[in-house]
Amino acid sequence: MEMRVVLRRILERTEVLPAKQDPDKVEFRAITLAPRDGVLVIQPRPPVLSERGGSTGAQPLATPV
């Protein structure tokens, strides 16, 4: 999957907040700007269930015995 699809699915179901208020330093990566050292976020509550009934909509590959 493309990363934007993955991020969209995650952000549709949950809220994320920055772990710190100070802006992060940025750098050029190809033609985009990105955080130099990544960004930490806080997820204050569990994700909302999807319309399919699961938190991700994914089906398990096997059932534990």
C-alpha positions, 0 to 999 in steps of 0.5 A: 500500500502507498504510505498516504493510504495507510496514513489516511486509514489511521487518521480516519480512526484516531487522533494524534497529538504532538508529543512536544510543542517545539517545532522540529527541524526539517530537511529536504528529502527528494522534493519534499520537506520532512522532519529531520529526526522523525516526530513523536506523537501521542494517541490519547485514546484507542482507534474508533472501530471501522465500518467493517467492525474491526479497528483495522478491517483486516482479517486474521490469517489464522485462529490461535488454538 
